[in-house]
Amino acid sequence: MATDILERPEAATSHEDNQVLVTLTVGEQLCGVPVLAVRDILGEQVITRIPLAPPEIAGSLNLRGRIVTAIDLRRRLRLPPAAPDQPRMSVVAEQGGELYALLVDQVSEVLSLNVSMFERNPPTLERSWADFSTGVFRLDGRLLVVLDVSRLLALAGEG
Amino acid sequence: MDDLLSDFLTETNESLAELDVALVTLERTPDDAETLGFIFRLVHTIKGTCGFLGLPRLERVAHAGENVLGKLRDRSLAVTPDIVSQVLAALDRIKAIVTGLSETGSEPVGDDAALIGTLNATASGEAPASAAPPPPPPSPPTATETPKAVVTPPPVLEPAAIISVPVEALPDPVAVAEPSPAAVPAQAPANASPSGATAGAPNGAPNRAPSGAPGGTPGGAPSGASSGGSAGAQTIRVTVDVLEDLMTLVSELVLTRNQLLQLARTHEDNAFTVPLQRLSHITSDLQEGVMKTRMQPIGNAWNKLPRLVRDLSHDMGKKIELTMLGAETELDRQVLELIKDPLTHMIRNSGDHGLETPAERRAAGKPEVGTITLNAFHEGGYIILEIADDGRGLAVDRIRAKVLSQGLATEAELVGMTDGQIQRFIFRAGFSTAEKVSAVSGRGVGMDVVRTNIEKIGGTIELKSTPGQGTTFTVKIPLTLAIVSALIVEAGKERFAIPQLSVVELVRARRNFDAATGDGAGNSVIERINDTPVLRLRNRLLPLVSLTELLALGTDDRAENAVHVVVAQVGQQMMGIIVNRVFDTEEIVVKPVAPILRHVTMFSGNTILGDGSVIMILDPNGIARASGVGAGSESKLVRTSLAEAQTSADKTAMLLFRAGESQRMAVPLGLVARLEDIPRDMIELSCGAPVTQYRGKLMPLIAIDGGIDQQKPTQPLLVFAEGERTMGLMVDEIIDVVEDSLDIELAGARPGLLGTGVIGGQATDVLDTGYWLMQAWEDWFRGVPRQRTSAGQMHILLVDDSEFFRQLTVPMLGAAGFRVTAVASAVEALRLREAGTMFDAVVSDIEMPEIDGVQFARIVRASGPWVRLPMIAMTAHADMESARIGREAGFTDYVAKFEREALVASLRTMLAQTAHA
């Protein structure tokens, strides 16, 4: 019952009270992805466009002989597109045996954050963000949105 | 499930597949002691092993079967179809139990007492089978033959998880386990001994490898020889997973090799060149070797067919012989799995619909036994599979009628088609609507599903049918799905791969003819019809698809004048794909696209090229569908026609015309053979009646209003044809073809008219075709009068809710010598039955309100005085599935509507049969 009182989300109730996140920026926003969900971090890649694919899909790329579908996180989160010459990085995650690369503006350090700094999404958060976020960490001076990788990749179900 | 049990299941499944084949062989050659011995041993092994594993139910069934087989073997019983059926029934039960066993790990509950009772009765000689003549003397011992004479059963159907690999196909380390070659041949003479004395335990597991690579089989798979192969071909079992992994690794290796070669090309003269070349060779060899491990003889997909055909011939009362050629032709097991079902379906079709009954075959002057031939062979990287029957061939007329009624094409489109093109309609989705409904309930698939499945694996299907001589389906499938050769093209700054299989040729073309320079003289120029691009190619118009537009690549590349057209074949349709550049061909490893892209049907997969970039593989079938070429346009049509079918099942295509006093007249389009417009001076008089020379014969002409309008230079005609005879109905003007329901509201007051109905929103007189045909040829409806000796006044009951159809059929049957009572519903018909009226035959529509034809047949067949009456179903949907449903309900025959000849013929045959009975 203690969890109820504290309103602790499940994701945070690990053995230690810390959550390890890979931090990244999309647009101006600092975000985090649980480190265990990340398979690879890639720099700028050659991406092959896939005609007729949903707009969120940036294309596919070759990761050591495997074909990885790249998803543009800016489009997924309904942010304005990146400047054409801006280098982009990818966070590679696996779902259902398939590899996906999330295209982000910048990947920075890995943080271990205490769950006491975690909070659920504010109810006023825009749908396009609330759908993909499990909650927010209050950092010094900035907020870090925790992204839910499986929901980000759930494109197929939406048709 | 413990290892012992799973080994047993694997082995038993193999044995069962062999048994099916062997039993059918035995039925044909009852004296074959070898086959009998082989069957006995297999069943004995199953029995023995279940006793050991504690599977009492299985053991009892196997034991009962073995008893019967034992009697057959020691010749106290003769092999008869009855006994074979019983043994097959026992095998089916064993299969069912084994299936349950593999699902749950324990024997399913069930009662086999009846089955065992029958088998035991047979074994003890109580069954009628014992009355069979004494068995012929045993055939001479075959032991004198070469050791190869040991029963060589057809290739084994492998359970999905295990694959047998010839040891030679595997790399050296495994080959160390090679046994002494003497082991197998030594066993052979013993096996062939007719005494069966050695048929016990040692031979129980046929040719179990004495040394099947102990510990050398990964994944804990059992090691053992595949049963009874040719001498010396040692095999070990490897799980399919291992092979799949190996294949994936080799694919990666091929890609890496390609990448390296690409790099090496840019740096000539370096030290890597030679070792790289060696690496390249080894990689190719390795790829070939691994591919070989995945190869299986196509016979594996065939070994269920003899049993299928046997059952089919028993059920249908037909004599069918199945000839299988090229069973040893090898192809990738993945492809093998995928063609199994389509193949089974096509064989069933051939037996069910293609081949005639023995009586019909005799009448047609053919041997009683129909033949289905399966032939497989390699041709240029593909497997060609032919399924041929020597049956009646496809009825183009029926298909045409069906195509019209389903709205898959218009009359005008059909006129321009060859018979071959019309026959191809059987591959169209929606052609077999009724089948689709029952496919949901798990009863087989239609030819459209067969086509889709074959196209899914990059194959094609063609058909050739000659009426009266049979039908041949030719299936072309790639040897493997994993690695294909593809053409790399560029459009809209993106590169794509097109599988070579579908590429017929490359044509260089220009977007615009440059008159100023006279350029393009040697090149074809793309022309446009209302913005639709086409290309003249050897005097044919080739429909073109711009890849840039189709894939919405956005960039406007029309500026570039010179383009390439990739001529691709999809089914029988040709299509040109406009691309900007063509690179070379490359061997590519097909990888499936990510699940979130599956809905983009234009791509069949993606791959990584030698330079490391990812590229999408185009699917020509998908492109054709998306652009409406050939098979493509059907998707749209089907949807609309299905929607229409739901709202009005009874719509008929009607030809509207103007003639005589009527402003608007209509006739069902299906009754009209052709529309002609002849010059006035072509009309001549013969005995005062107008005639014209039509296709080398004189055709009588009838004017609806009696006079001929001499003003116009030409005369429109509706031509009705029936066999040799034709007749032209002169009308003033042909208005239109509409689809509407035929409800005659005012019955005809004038001869020659059935009445008046509302068609296309206007009052329209409906032509009584029968009347006018009789005007031209008094004996029109007695086309085959000499055949009928004593139809007498057979009394036929016609049940049809369509007024029009009753009007048409009654005089027609009357003219053919039958007395006809027509009623508008099954309810009325049943009322007649209650009233005690008796008929000689019933002809009924299928689609009727309240009680439909199928229900009606069931009611009639259930009880009452009409139980034994011949019943003929008449419907617009004369496809095989509804025919089957109809037959199950009790209909004796199935005839398409408007097929007068077929109906009369069917009635005559049927009544002749009942008269003799």
Boltz contact constraints between the chains, C-beta under 6 A:
constraints:
  - contact:
      token1: [A, 48]
      token2: [B, 614]
      max_distance: 6.0
  - contact:
      token1: [A, 49]
      token2: [B, 494]
      max_distance: 6.0
  - contact:
      token1: [A, 51]
      token2: [B, 551]
      max_distance: 6.0
  - contact:
      token1: [A, 51]
      token2: [B, 553]
      max_distance: 6.0
  - contact:
      token1: [A, 52]
      token2: [B, 600]
      max_distance: 6.0
  - contact:
      token1: [A, 53]
      token2: [B, 597]
      max_distance: 6.0
  - contact:
      token1: [A, 60]
      token2: [B, 614]
      max_distance: 6.0
  - contact:
      token1: [A, 62]
      token2: [B, 608]
      max_distance: 6.0
  - contact:
      token1: [A, 62]
      token2: [B, 612]
      max_distance: 6.0
  - contact:
      token1: [A, 62]
      token2: [B, 614]
      max_distance: 6.0
  - contact:
      token1: [A, 65]
      token2: [B, 252]
      max_distance: 6.0
  - contact:
      token1: [A, 65]
      token2: [B, 255]
      max_distance: 6.0
  - contact:
      token1: [A, 67]
      token2: [B, 591]
      max_distance: 6.0
  - contact:
      token1: [A, 67]
      token2: [B, 606]
      max_distance: 6.0
  - contact:
      token1: [A, 67]
      token2: [B, 614]
      max_distance: 6.0
  - contact:
      token1: [A, 69]
      token2: [B, 594]
      max_distance: 6.0
  - contact:
      token1: [A, 98]
      token2: [B, 594]
      max_distance: 6.0
  - contact:
      token1: [A, 155]
      token2: [B, 596]
      max_distance: 6.0
  - contact:
      token1: [A, 156]
      token2: [B, 595]
      max_distance: 6.0
  - contact:
      token1: [A, 156]
      token2: [B, 596]
      max_distance: 6.0
